[in-house]
Amino acid sequence: MKILLRVFVTLCCTAGSWIIPTSAQLIDTDDTVLFQNGRIIIGDGSVIENGWLEIQNGTVSRLSNSVITPSNNAIVIDAQGKTIIPALVDGHAHIGYQGRNSWGSQNYGRENLIDNLEQYAYYGFSAVFSAGSDAPNIVNEVEAARGNGEFVGAQLLYAAGMAPPGQGPNDLFLGHALAVEEGSGETILYGLENPEQAKEQVQFAAAKGIQFIKIWVDDRGGSQSKLSPELYRAVIEEANSSDLKVFVHQQFATDMPDLIAAGAHGFLHGRIGNDLGTEIADQASAANSFIVPNWGLAELRREAIGDDEFLNQIFIEDAMQALTAGNGNRQSTVSRNPLAEVELRSSFAHLLNAEVDIVLGTDAGAVPDHHFGYSGHRELEIYVRLGMSPMQALVAGTGNAARHLGMDNRGTLEAGNSADIILLTANPLDNIRNTRSIERVILAGKEVDRESLRQTWKP
């Protein structure tokens, strides 16, 4: 079919370039593609209202606010009235445990990891950071398969998880993470006992090529031991000396000042509220520490997300039934406490006014039915509701997220960067919910076959 399309388009072309309808064929890595007349949101807060963007060999080759002459044999796509944004990045998730019909350690393995990463790609994500619950050898095998072109999915980055011995994740998740650890024979959760041993654990993770450390500073309501300052300071000191980044799950906003002073790179739970005021915001800004607000994990579990076509279009009815209106506490229209909304807006404003880097993160996969990709779009909606502009929200999910995860060639649309692109039919700067209007997703120059994935998942 692809060959037939190219023959037809070649007959209709001018100056050696193919002119095709935007949905006529899937784009492949070896194609040269020129998008013309489209709104291009760069990912750093800037926008080209009527621009041209060319991709070649999996990268952005040219970008301009004036006419670009198509290369010979280029596919030319008229994007007039449409918007191009960088593919999104989820800066906090837990991959592998959520399956298509169940959640738990029984799902963790190569096949389900690939399915999760394909789901992220379906929703326009180029990368995801899995925070401290992964078996390295299995993840590395999946990443090698993705790199070899065996499937088109989001890049998977992961961390070594560190906490007091046998602790860390929430009490439900903990048992499943330990089961994967036992079943795989790999170290997932690194128990910390004293400062010297904590430094050794960081060295052990670094020797395995792990670039990130995730620490839990949380007693889980008294069911676990809270990681002590002497231990997390030792971890951060050793990680910084080994050029590893330390990301923190903290229990309260009041935990943040000492963690920032110790050199933590970022926080995976915002704990945004009255306790997070201007002083913490200013300290985080000065230290270039990022913050993931992470509101959707609590908010979406009260909503009838199973009735949302943007989610249920890729799941069979049985998987969505428990998430529809009237099941448990699921509501079609969720009521919110006005006083709590004011508190969240005020605290969030402190972070925005201090120019703290906000990073998109969802904690998807940490509990059942907090779904990959979908939850990222919903999180952006919450950011805007609580005070961000749509542009700020998009930067949180693109340029900011990629930069803090050390991905220098992702997150922004500029020459030389990976061609990770979402083509939208509507403008997300008018309404952030327009990130849902996905027409094409291209990752490293190769288009995601969204229709084929839908047919596989929901035949």
C-alpha positions in Angstrom: 0.0 0.0 0.0 2.8 2.4 0.9 4.4 1.9 -2.6 1.2 2.5 -4.4 0.6 5.7 -2.5 4.1 6.9 -3.4 3.5 6.2 -7.1 0.3 8.2 -7.1 1.8 11.1 -5.2 4.8 11.2 -7.5 2.6 11.6 -10.5 0.9 14.6 -8.8 4.0 16.2 -7.5 5.8 19.4 -8.6 9.5 20.2 -8.5 10.3 16.6 -7.4 8.4 16.9 -4.1 5.4 14.8 -3.0 2.3 16.6 -2.0 0.0 14.4 0.0 -3.1 14.6 2.2 -2.1 14.7 5.9 -3.5 11.2 6.5 -2.4 9.5 3.3 0.5 7.4 4.5 2.6 6.6 7.5 5.9 8.5 7.7 9.1 6.4 8.0 12.5 7.3 9.3 14.0 7.4 5.8 11.4 9.9 4.6 12.2 13.6 4.2 9.1 15.4 5.4 8.3 19.1 5.2 5.4 20.5 7.3 4.3 23.9 5.9 2.1 26.7 7.0 1.6 25.3 10.5 1.7 26.8 14.0 4.9 25.5 15.6 5.2 25.5 19.4 8.9 25.1 20.1 8.8 23.7 23.7 10.7 26.6 25.3 7.9 29.1 25.5 8.1 30.4 22.0 5.9 29.8 19.0 6.1 30.3 15.2 2.6 31.2 14.1 3.1 30.3 10.4 6.1 28.1 10.1 7.9 25.4 8.1 9.5 22.4 9.7 11.5 19.7 7.9 12.6 16.3 9.2 15.3 14.1 7.7 16.9 10.9 9.0 14.9 11.0 12.3 15.9 14.6 13.2 14.7 18.1 12.7 16.8 19.4 9.8 15.3 22.8 9.1 12.9 25.1 11.0 11.8 28.6 9.8 9.2 31.3 9.9 9.6 31.7 6.2 9.1 29.5 3.2 11.4 26.4 3.0 11.9 25.0 -0.5 11.2 21.3 -0.3 14.1 18.9 -0.8 13.8 16.5 -3.8 11.5 13.6 -3.1 10.2 15.2 0.1 6.8 14.5 1.5 5.1 17.9 1.9 2.3 18.2 4.4 0.1 21.2 4.5 -0.4 22.0 8.2 -2.4 25.2 7.7 -4.8 25.6 10.6 -3.0 23.0 12.6 -0.5 23.0 15.4 2.8 21.1 15.8 4.2 20.6 19.3 7.1 18.5 20.6 6.2 15.0 21.8 5.5 15.0 25.5 7.6 13.6 28.3 6.3 12.0 31.5 8.8 12.8 34.3 7.3 10.4 36.9 5.7 7.0 36.3 6.0 3.4 37.3 6.1 1.2 34.2 5.3 -2.5 33.8 2.7 -3.2 36.6 -0.4 -1.9 34.8 -1.7 -4.4 32.2 -4.6 -4.1 29.9 -6.9 -5.9 32.3 -5.2 -6.0 35.6 -2.5 -4.4 37.8 0.3 -6.0 39.7 3.7 -7.8 39.6 2.2 -10.6 37.5 2.3 -8.2 34.5 5.9 -7.1 34.8 7.9 -8.4 31.9 9.1 -7.6 28.3 5.7 -7.9 26.6 3.8 -5.6 29.0 6.6 -3.1 29.2 6.5 -2.8 25.4 2.7 -2.4 25.5 3.0 0.4 28.1 5.6 2.2 26.0 3.5 1.8 22.8 0.5 3.3 24.8 2.7 6.3 25.7 3.6 6.7 22.1 -0.1 6.5 21.1 -0.8 9.5 23.3 2.2 11.5 21.9 4.9 10.8 24.5 8.5 10.4 23.4 9.9 9.4 26.8 8.9 8.4 30.3 10.9 8.2 33.6 10.1 5.2 35.7 10.8 6.1 39.3 12.5 3.3 41.2 10.5 0.1 40.6 12.2 -1.5 37.6 14.4 -4.6 37.0 17.3 -3.1 35.1 18.2 -6.1 32.8 14.6 -6.4 31.6 14.3 -2.6 31.0 17.6 -2.6 29.2 16.5 -5.4 26.9 13.3 -3.5 26.1 15.2 -0.3 25.4 17.6 -2.2 23.1 14.6 -3.6 21.2 13.1 -0.1 20.8 16.4 1.3 19.7 16.7 -1.5 17.1 13.3 -0.6 15.7 11.4 -3.7 16.9 8.6 -1.4 18.1 7.7 2.3 18.1 7.4 3.5 21.7 8.5 6.0 24.2 12.1 5.9 25.5 12.2 4.4 29.0 14.5 6.0 31.6 14.6 4.5 35.1 16.0 5.0 38.5 17.5 2.9 41.3 15.0 3.2 44.2 16.5 3.8 47.7 14.8 3.8 51.1 15.2 2.0 54.5 15.6 -1.8 53.9 12.5 -3.4 52.4 10.6 -0.2 52.2 9.9 2.8 49.9 6.8 2.4 47.6 3.3 2.6 49.0 2.3 -0.4 51.0 0.3 -2.0 48.2 3.0 -1.3 45.6 5.8 -2.4 47.9 4.8 -6.1 47.9 4.6 -6.1 44.1 7.9 -4.4 43.6 9.5 -7.0 46.0 7.9 -9.8 44.0 9.4 -8.6 40.8 12.7 -8.2 42.5 12.5 -11.8 43.7 11.3 -13.2 40.4 13.9 -11.4 38.3 16.8 -11.9 40.7 17.6 -8.2 40.2 18.1 -5.4 42.8 15.2 -2.9 42.5 15.0 -1.5 46.0 18.3 -0.6 47.6 18.0 -0.7 51.4 19.9 2.0 53.2 21.3 1.2 56.7 24.0 3.8 57.5 25.8 6.6 55.6 28.8 4.5 54.5 26.6 1.7 53.2 24.3 4.3 51.5 27.2 5.6 49.5 28.2 2.1 48.6 24.7 1.5 47.3 24.9 4.6 45.1 28.3 3.4 43.8 26.8 0.0 43.0 23.9 1.6 41.0 26.4 3.8 39.2 28.5 0.8 38.2 25.4 -0.7 36.6 25.0 2.3 34.4 22.0 3.7 36.2 21.9 7.5 35.9 19.1 8.4 38.4 18.5 7.7 42.1 14.9 7.9 43.5 14.7 8.2 47.3 11.6 7.9 49.4 11.4 10.2 52.4 8.0 9.1 53.8 6.9 7.0 56.7 3.6 6.0 54.9 1.4 7.1 57.8 3.6 5.2 60.3 3.7 1.9 58.4 7.3 2.4 57.3 10.4 4.2 58.5 11.1 7.6 57.2 14.5 7.9 55.5 16.7 10.0 57.9 18.6 13.2 56.9 22.0 11.5 57.5 21.1 8.8 55.0 19.6 11.0 52.2 22.5 13.5 52.6 25.0 10.6 52.1 23.1 9.4 49.0 22.9 12.9 47.5 26.5 13.7 48.2 27.7 10.4 46.6 25.3 10.7 43.6 26.5 14.3 42.9 30.1 13.2 42.9 29.2 10.4 40.4 27.2 12.7 38.2 23.9 11.0 39.1 20.7 12.9 39.7 18.6 12.3 42.8 14.8 12.7 42.6 12.8 12.7 45.8 9.5 11.4 46.9 9.0 13.5 50.0 6.2 13.3 52.6 5.6 16.9 53.3 6.6 20.3 51.8 8.5 20.9 55.1 10.9 18.1 54.1 12.0 20.1 51.1 14.3 22.8 52.4 16.8 20.4 53.9 16.6 18.2 50.8 17.2 21.2 48.5 20.2 22.3 50.7 21.6 18.8 50.4 21.5 19.0 46.6 18.4 17.1 45.5 17.7 17.7 41.8 13.9 17.6 42.0 10.7 16.5 43.7 8.3 14.0 42.3 5.4 15.1 44.5 4.7 18.8 44.8 3.0 18.7 48.2 1.6 22.0 47.0 -0.5 23.8 49.6 -0.2 26.2 52.6 3.1 24.7 53.7 4.8 25.4 50.4 5.1 29.2 50.4 7.5 31.8 49.0 10.5 30.7 51.0 10.5 27.2 49.6 9.7 28.4 46.2 12.6 30.9 46.2 15.0 28.2 47.5 13.9 25.7 44.9 14.3 28.3 42.1 17.8 29.3 43.3 18.9 25.7 43.4 17.3 24.9 40.0 15.3 22.1 41.6 12.3 21.0 39.6 8.9 20.2 41.0 6.3 17.7 39.7 2.8 18.8 41.1 1.4 15.3 40.7 -2.3 16.2 41.3 -4.0 13.8 38.9 -3.2 10.7 41.0 -5.6 11.7 43.7 -8.1 13.7 41.5 -8.7 11.3 38.7 -9.6 8.3 40.9 -12.9 10.1 41.8 -13.8 10.8 38.1 -15.6 8.5 35.7 -12.6 8.3 33.4 -14.0 5.1 31.9 -16.7 7.3 30.2 -14.0 9.4 28.5 -13.6 8.5 24.8 -10.0 9.7 24.9 -9.3 6.8 27.3 -11.8 4.1 26.5 -11.0 4.2 22.7 -8.0 1.9 23.5 -9.6 -0.4 26.1 -12.2 -3.1 25.9 -15.4 -2.5 27.8 -14.7 -4.9 30.6 -11.5 -3.0 31.5 -13.4 0.3 31.7 -16.5 -0.9 33.4 -15.3 -0.2 37.0 -14.2 3.3 36.0 -17.5 4.5 34.7 -20.1 6.7 36.5 -21.8 5.1 39.4 -19.1 2.6 40.2 -17.7 3.2 43.6 -17.0 6.9 44.0 -16.7 7.6 40.3 -18.6 10.8 39.2 -19.2 12.3 35.8 -18.8 15.8 37.3 -16.4 15.9 40.3 -17.2 18.4 43.0 -14.1 20.2 44.4 -13.6 22.1 47.7 -13.5 25.8 46.8 -11.2 26.6 49.8 -8.8 23.8 48.8 -8.7 25.1 45.2 -7.8 28.6 46.5 -5.0 27.1 48.6 -3.6 25.1 45.7 -3.8 28.1 43.4 -2.0 30.4 45.9 0.8 27.9 46.6 1.2 27.1 42.9 1.4 30.8 42.2 4.4 31.0 44.5 6.2 28.5 42.4 5.3 30.1 39.1 6.3 33.6 40.4 9.6 32.3 41.6 10.1 30.7 38.1 10.6 27.2 39.5 10.8 24.6 36.8 7.5 22.7 36.8 7.8 19.2 35.2 5.0 17.1 33.9 4.7 13.9 35.9 1.8 11.6 36.6 2.8 8.7 38.9 1.0 6.5 36.3 1.2 2.8 37.1 1.8 3.2 40.8 -1.8 2.3 41.5 -4.3 0.5 39.5 -6.1 2.3 36.6 -4.0 5.4 36.5 -3.3 5.0 32.8 -0.1 5.8 30.8 -0.3 8.8 28.4 -3.9 9.6 29.1 -3.1 10.8 32.6 -0.4 13.1 31.2 -2.9 15.0 29.1 -5.2 15.2 32.1 -2.4 16.5 34.4 -1.8 19.4 31.9 -5.5 20.3 32.2 -5.1 20.5 36.0 -2.1 22.7 35.7 -4.0 25.2 33.6 -7.0 25.1 35.9 -4.9 26.0 38.9 -3.0 28.9 37.3 -0.6 28.0 34.5 -1.1 29.3 31.0 -1.4 26.7 28.3 2.1 27.6 27.1 3.6 27.1 30.5 1.9 23.7 30.8 3.2 22.7 27.4 6.8 23.7 28.4 6.4 21.6 31.6 5.6 18.6 29.5 8.2 19.2 26.9 11.3 21.3 27.3 11.4 21.3 31.1 10.9 17.6 31.4 13.5 16.6 28.8 16.1 19.0 30.2 15.9 17.7 33.8 16.0 14.2 32.6 19.2 15.0 30.7 17.8 14.5 27.2 19.5 17.2 25.3 18.1 16.3 21.9 14.5 16.1 23.0 11.7 18.3 24.3 12.1 21.2 21.9 11.8 21.6 18.2 15.1 22.9 16.8 17.5 21.8 14.2 19.5 18.8 15.2 17.0 17.5 17.8 15.1 14.3 17.5 12.1 14.5 15.3 9.5 13.9 18.1 6.4 15.6 16.9 2.7 15.7 17.5 0.5 17.2 14.8 -2.7 18.6 16.4 -5.9 19.6 14.5 -6.7 22.3 17.2 -4.6 24.9 19.0 -3.7 23.9 22.6 -2.9 27.6 23.3 -6.6 28.3 22.9 -7.6 25.4 25.1 -5.2 23.0 26.7 -7.6 20.1 26.1 -6.7 20.5 22.4 -3.6 18.3 23.1 -6.2 15.5 22.6 -6.7 16.5 19.0 -3.9 14.2 17.8 -3.7 13.6 14.0 -0.1 12.2 13.8 2.6 11.2 16.3 6.1 11.0 15.0 9.0 9.7 17.1 12.6 10.0 15.9 11.1 10.4 12.4 8.9 7.3 12.4 5.2 7.7 12.7 3.2 5.8 15.3 0.6 3.6 13.7 -2.2 4.7 16.0 -5.0 3.1 14.1 -3.2 -0.3 14.1 -2.6 0.0 17.9 -6.3 0.8 18.5 -7.3 -2.2 16.5 -4.9 -4.4 18.5 -6.1 -3.1 21.9 -9.8 -2.8 21.1 -10.6 -5.1 18.1 
